[in-house]
Each structure stands twice: as C-alpha cells, then as structure tokens.
Amino acid sequence: MTKKTLSWKPDLTYPAGKGATEQHFTSTANGDKLEIDTHPWGDADLKINGQTAAHIEGKASDGDAFREIEAVAEEIEEHNHTDQGPKKT
C-alpha cells in the first residue's frame, strides 16, 4: 500500500448525493495538476496536466474506484518525483 501524500479537494460545483453521475477532485504535486473524475457505477479517470493518465472501471462503487485510481496517482507522482527529482521552474 502506498503512503498518501496527495490531498484531494472535491469540486463543490458538481451535484452530490443520490443521482449524481460524476464527482470531480483536484490535487497538485511536484508541479503537476491532477484531476480525478468518478462515477457511481465504479469507473474513474485520472488526468495529469490535462492528459489522461489512467482509467479504472468495474469497481463496486465510485468510492472503490476513487481509492484505486488515487493509489495509481500516488504511484505515478512518487515515481516522477524520485526518477526526475523536483521539477525546475
């Protein structure tokens, strides 16, 4: 299990609760903008700097899909940070 270093913020402009079809979350790490979109049927998408980086489907719920794609995001950012070092601006 990866240690959680990303702090996800929900987009409160999206509808929530029963009947909501998508939830959107954002985070930043190592100069990257990360976004996760989840769906109640168990799918989730991860974008890094606007580019699709991963897709999860077939999970039991949006929460399960979020946790799995969150772990993918953590691994990608940890790999990027350790392989390339901090990004220079």
GUSE-477541 format. One record per atom (N, C-alpha, C): residue in three letters; x, y, z. Coordinates in steps of 0.1 Angstrom, whole numbers, plus 5000, padded with zeros to 4 digits. Example, Ala and Ser with C-alpha at 12.3 -4.5 7.8 and 13.67 -1.06 7.14 Angstrom:
BEGIN
ALA513249435078ALA512349555078ALA513249675078SER512849785071SER513749895071SER512950005079
//
This chain:
BEGIN
MET500849885000MET500050005000MET500950125000THR500550224992THR501350344991THR500950445002LYS501950525006LYS501550625016LYS500950745009LYS499850795015LYS499150905008LYS499851035011THR500251094999THR500951225000THR500151334993LEU499151294985LEU498251384978LEU497051424986SER496751554986SER495551604993SER494451634982TRP493451564982TRP492351584971TRP491351674976LYS490951774968LYS489851864971LYS488651834961PRO487451814967PRO486251794958PRO485851924952ASP485351914939ASP484852034932ASP483352044937LEU483052144945LEU481752154951LEU480652204942THR481052244929THR480152284919THR479452174913TYR479952054915TYR479251934909TYR478151884918PRO477051834913PRO476051784921PRO476551664930ALA476051654942ALA476451544951ALA475151474956GLY475451354961GLY474351274967GLY473751184957LYS472651124960LYS471951024952LYS471551084939GLY471851024928GLY471551074915GLY472751144908ALA473751184916ALA474951244910ALA475651144901THR476051184889THR476651094880THR478151114879GLU478751224884GLU480151244884GLU480551334895GLN481751294901GLN482351374911GLN483751414906HIS484251534909HIS485551584904HIS486351624916PHE487651574916PHE488551604926PHE489851654920THR490551754927THR491851804922THR492851804933SER494151794928SER495251804937SER496451854929THR497551894936THR498751924929THR499951864936ALA500951824928ALA502151764934ALA503251774924ASN504451814929ASN505651824920ASN505451914908GLY504552014909GLY504352104898GLY503252044889ASP502651934891ASP501651874883ASP500251904888LYS499251924879LYS497851934883LYS497251804880LEU496651744891LEU496051614890LEU494551634891GLU493751554884GLU492251554885GLU491751414884ILE490751384893ILE490151254893ILE488651284891ASP488051214881ASP486551214879ASP486051064883THR485051054891THR484550924895THR483050924891HIS482550794889HIS481150774885HIS480650664894PRO479350674898PRO478750584908PRO478750434903TRP478950414890TRP478950274885TRP480350214886GLY481250274893GLY482550214896GLY483650244886ASP483550354879ASP484550404870ASP485250524875ALA486550544871ALA487250674875ALA488350694864ASP488550824862ASP489650874853ASP490550964860LEU491850944857LEU492951034863LEU493551114851LYS493651244853LYS494351334843LYS495451394851ILE496551404844ILE497751484849ILE498051584839ASN498051714843ASN498251824835ASN497351824822GLY496151784824GLY495151784813GLY495151654804GLN496151564806GLN496251454798GLN495851324806THR495051244799THR494551124806THR495751034809ALA495850994822ALA496950904827ALA496450764831ALA495250754835ALA494750624839ALA493250614839HIS492650494837HIS491250474838HIS490950344846ILE490050354855ILE489650234863ILE488150214860GLU487750084858GLU486350054856GLU486049924863GLY484749904865GLY484249784870GLY484349764885LYS484549864893LYS484649854907LYS483249854913ALA483049824925ALA481749804932ALA481049944934SER481850054935SER481350184937SER482250294933ASP481750414933ASP482650524930ASP483750544940GLY483450514953GLY484450514963GLY485650414961ASP485250294957ASP486250194954ASP487150234942ALA486450294932ALA487150344920ALA488150454924PHE487650544932PHE488450664937PHE489750614944ARG489550524953ARG490650474961ARG491750404952GLU491250324942GLU492150264934GLU492950354925ILE492250454919ILE492950544910ILE493750644918GLU493350674930GLU494150754939GLU495550694942ALA495550554944ALA496750484945ALA497650494933VAL497050484921VAL497750504909VAL498350634908ALA497650744911ALA498150874911ALA499350894921GLU499250834933GLU500350834942GLU501550774937GLU501450654930GLU502550584925GLU503150664913ILE502350724905ILE502950804894ILE503750924899GLU503150994908GLU503851104914GLU505051074922GLU505050964929GLU506250914936GLU507350874926HIS506950804916HIS507850764905HIS508450884898ASN507650984894ASN508151104888ASN509051184897HIS508751194909HIS509551274919HIS510851204921THR510951074923THR512151004926THR513050984914ASP512450974902ASP513250954890ASP513851084884GLN513051184885GLN513451314879GLN513851414889GLY513551394901GLY513751494911GLY512751604910PRO512851704918PRO511851814918PRO511951884904LYS510851934899LYS510752004887LYS511352144888LYS512152184879LYS512752314879LYS511752414872THR511652534878THR510752634872THR511552754867
//
